[in-house]
Amino acid sequence: MSTTSPRRAPRKAPAERAAELAQAARTIALEQGLAAITLRNVARRAGVASGLVAHYYPTVDALVAETFSSIVAAETEEVAALLAELPTPRQGLSLLLDTLLDDRRLDVTAVWVEAWSLGRRNETLAVSVRDQMDAWQSVIKDLVTAGIAAGEFSTPDAESVAWQILGMIDGLNAQALVRWNGVADRHTHLARAVEVMVGAAPSSLVSARGPDGH
């Protein structure tokens, strides 16, 4: 009686295999959530044995933390690149508010929200969450600071204001995950609140979005 041995994954260079496993974990996180990242699930998605995943990632906590950082850091870098193309800090802050409230980014928002919860018991993840929050706060603080220097904003504490803006964005996005419509246009309400916080001219941060809403 013949038996069939399990097919082995083709041998790949370590860097290529690590990238493949990392991509599998990111896909799982965006589709199913961070909690769905297990050695077995990543192995199944990548088409390899669980032992191979464990070779690259000895602990699931480290894999979850790395996956979270990879997803959210990519968004931070993407938005920072968009801001760098604009001529004024005011335009940059307006774009940032609109971009981060874009419903097309709710998959990343869901990763953030889950990371805050899982980070209570996964300190490795908690460290990554704190680092990525610091990165976002820095992006916003730099915009506010540049706006003050350009005479577009007037606030004595750009750092604190940046934390407040970040908290408001996070809160509104978390509410959007359950489709709660507390206000008819959260973009406009947020922009008007931020105008007061940074000392900008009224309606100067309310974006003129196109007819498609973007």
Order of alpha helices (4+ residues) and beta strands (2+ residues): alpha-alpha-alpha-alpha-alpha-alpha-alpha-alpha-alpha
